[in-house]
């Protein structure tokens, strides 16, 4: 009973604390000065049609690097906590075969899903989307194949190679920006190209493709650890 | 004050209630996810400007007058970051739940008294 009362108290205090957010905050009517600069320069200076991508990949590129690092640490943590015990290794668990519909459907859908993921991260500077979204779509395609063939084993060498290489090239491109352009992760190390075309916005498509591959392989790693673990 | 802000705050409170009252570890994690979603909605609603379009310049008319026609791109970028981090944290929490289940064959929070005082 005391516990319920305390919970209620916490919720009431939290609500009172957060009420100013509803009553006092006036909705914006125009962009603040920083957003104005990003909107103006994001398209003229960096050549990206999707301004959110310009902010994420270039203006706040260091944040995104940190984000990728957090995702990497989480993946490492998942892999560490779900590592296969010696005892479990000796007797492989018998998993139920998946249904005919799922197996046939996977053959049709998986290539399309992977292609869609690649499309999303290649066009991150033009359309809503980008490396993170594309990576998640790719991971969902791999998840479908896990469901269709529960016995299959993933090639971990390929996965780890993709992950490490994309991470390393991401840093290399960032450092190149210091020498060839204005700063770390500057996208103007390559010609900006025609605004709104696939080959435009300098290095943004390349950086976002690397992020997409890295996020995709990391999420596949998480799914793989979870699939192989048993209770 | 917009409808989205209010929904976001309601989700945060609902998630907090779930985290405080539920005993099942999986349900606590679901509560965390609901808080996460609510915070995303609040951040996005702060950046929204009434009557303006998404910050994606897909036509010459928009490019000419982008500053007066698009919403703030920074909250959207922050939410994108927050979603990915939330996903990673949720995966890590679920794996902790799996590990705890392997130890005690139970997901009830009351069965784990080691750190209780």
Interface residues (C-beta under 8 A of the other chain):
Chain A: X4 X7 X10 X11 X14 X15 X18 X21 X22 X23 X25 X27 X28 X29 X30 X31 X32 X34 X35 X36 X38 X39 X40 X42 X43 X49 X50 X51 X52 X54 X55 X56 X60 X63 X64 X67 X70 X71 X74 X75 X77 X78 X81 X82 X126 X127 X128 X130 X132 X136 X195 X196 X215 X222 X225 X226 X229 X231
Chain B: X1 X2 X5 X6 X9 X12 X13 X16 X17 X20 X21 X42 X46 X47 X48 X49 X50 X54 X55 X56 X57 X58 X63 X66 X67 X68 X70 X72 X73 X74 X76 X77 X80 X81 X83 X84 X85 X87 X88 X89 X91 X92 X94 X95 X96 X98 X99 X101 X102
